[in-house]
Amino acid sequence: MFRYDFFNLHDTTGFVTCLGMFVSTIVFVTFGLVYIIGRAKKCLDFAGTLFLIHFLLCWVYYGFPARFLWWLVNATSMGAATLLSEFLCLRLELREIPLSGVPVELSSVTSQV
């Protein structure tokens, strides 16, 4: 995943590498962001930081990523992971908060006032 020269669409290994990077990012980064952060406002910041660290590690160990496909797969993965994690975090944030175990009817509350 760190070697940019493996990213190509000319052979099966390159295609599987691109697909594996995209799918693993969607699964692990998305659900990791939802589980660890849990706030939709922070998903873009944390996803950007994670991909910046990934870029720096790639650069340090294997040189500057010179293939356009590497940039395309990483940018698409980051965008998809950010959007999906924001969507899932918003769904978690918008859930009803149960105040008690017994539902209260509106008519019984207004009659007591």
Order of alpha helices (4+ residues) and beta strands (2+ residues): alpha-alpha-alpha-alpha-alpha
